[in-house]
Amino acid sequence: MKIVLFSDLHYSTDRVVYGRSSKECLRNAITHANRFHGDADLCVVLGDLTDCGLEYEYQCLAADLEILSIPYRMLLGNHDNRDHFIRVFGTDLLDNNGFVQSVVDAGSHRFLLLDTHTPGQGWGNLDAHRLEWLDEALYSADRPCFICLHHPPLETALPAFDAIGLHGSEQFMAILDRHRSMVFQVLFGHCHMSVFGNMNGIPVCGIQSLLYQGLPNFNDNRFLDAPDLFPAYSLAVVDRCNMVIHGVAFDYSGDVVASG
């Protein structure tokens, strides 16, 4: 099974970041994924779909996603707007409490997509309703589950990101502990860099940005960007028991040297 992972698109029709158009980056990533991984079972988009959460941004994003040949599912990040997302993408991806939370099966695994969006805040949250949904989804699961959310659910050792991570992560971890046998992997975005960790024995992985990358800053609460690092998506190759995740610098146009 192959899973394409997009994160932190910050989609805009006109904004340019470090000389890059988010709209163009998305189109290039889709073109690359269609060409090289068109056989993927699913594409998961890990939040910060848009830059400003405007309804028009979602409308244009939906149009650009039409060229993606891989089935896809999305979740919300702190830059998103839940109401505007729902107006464009409809209510099929909502839970009974109106949060953008859904379940999708791909191959031998199940994906649980969580809504950690907290209006007006950079940090994320899973309140009692959203945690109850997760608990019930894991209780009824009949196959290993990927847990997908935008905000990092563990401390990253990066002060800037720990200040805007997932609030109430202890309750989140308690649910994962209760259903440990069904939790295969936790995936998140938000940090614009690869982050690998372990939550009490459960593997956790943060995904690079489709637009621009950050650098880890362990010393203070400043965010550090690296304009020369390439935008990237990730590719997970999975069987029943194992998984590897590769970063794919889809916009790289330099030399490629083959040896051996």
Stockholm file with secondary structure:
# STOCKHOLM 1.0

chainA/1-260         MKIVLFSDLHYSTDRVVYGRSSKECLRNAITHANRFHGDADLCVVLGDLTDCGLEYEYQCLAADLEILSIPYRMLLGNHDNRDHFIRVFGTDLLDNNGFVQSVVDAGSHRFLLLDTHTPGQGWGNLDAHRLEWLDEALYSADRPCFICLHHPPLETALPAFDAIGLHGSEQFMAILDRHRSMVFQVLFGHCHMSVFGNMNGIPVCGIQSLLYQGLPNFNDNRFLDAPDLFPAYSLAVVDRCNMVIHGVAFDYSGDVVASG
#=GR chainA/1-260 SS CEEEEECCCCBCSSCEETTEEHHHHHHHHHHHHHHHHTTCSEEEECSCCBSSCCHHHHHHHHHHHTTCCSCEEECCCTTCCHHHHHHHHCSTTCCTTSCCCEEEEETTEEEEECCCCCTTCSSEECCHHHHHHHHHHHHTCCSCEEEECSSCSSCCSCHHHHTTSEETHHHHHHHHHHTGGGEEEEEECSSSSCEEEEETTEEEEECCCSSCEEECCCSSSCCEEETTSCCCEEEEEECSSCEEEEEECTTCCSCCCCCC
#=GC SS_cons         CEEEEECCCCBCSSCEETTEEHHHHHHHHHHHHHHHHTTCSEEEECSCCBSSCCHHHHHHHHHHHTTCCSCEEECCCTTCCHHHHHHHHCSTTCCTTSCCCEEEEETTEEEEECCCCCTTCSSEECCHHHHHHHHHHHHTCCSCEEEECSSCSSCCSCHHHHTTSEETHHHHHHHHHHTGGGEEEEEECSSSSCEEEEETTEEEEECCCSSCEEECCCSSSCCEEETTSCCCEEEEEECSSCEEEEEECTTCCSCCCCCC
//
